[in-house]
Amino acid sequence: MSCIPDVEMIIISYDIKNNRTRNKFAKYLLRFGCRIQYSVYRIENSPRILDNIVSGIQTMFLPMFSEDDSVLILNLCSSCEIIKMGYIAHEDEAILIV
């Protein structure tokens, strides 16, 4: 999936201890967007997509999570300021955080 500039985005970051659960979660997120760092994904936003992701996490993954696991979902708007450094600085696509 290619990410389109100037479109509202969702950034999802996770820290999941169990390798098998973490791999399943990563594959799940790839259905919706693209990986921008090892455990950080960028997803084009719409209310339907966000609802699908949250629902899927709640039903499929929360029961597998340990008390050490976490998921952070950032819903970004087009007016959010993004500062990019390093390799990602060369990407021209907008990034939104929720």
C-alpha positions, 0 to 999 in steps of 0.5 A: 500500500502506498501512502499518499501525501497530505492525507490524514494518517494514523501512526501505530506503535507497539511493544509486544513481548511474545515473538509469535504475537508480535509477528501476527500483530505486525502482519495484521497492521501491514494489511492497512498500511506501511511500516516506517520503523520496526514497530511503527506503522503509517496508515491512511486514515478514515473512520472506517479504517480506524474502527476496523483496526481498533475492533481487530486489536480488541477482539484478536490481540488484547486476549493474547497480550500480557500486562507488559504489552502496549499499543499506541495509536496516534490519529494525526491531522493535516495541521500537525507539525512533523519533524523528520531526521535521518533516513525518513527525512528523505520521504516526501510523504506527510505523516500524521499522529493521533 
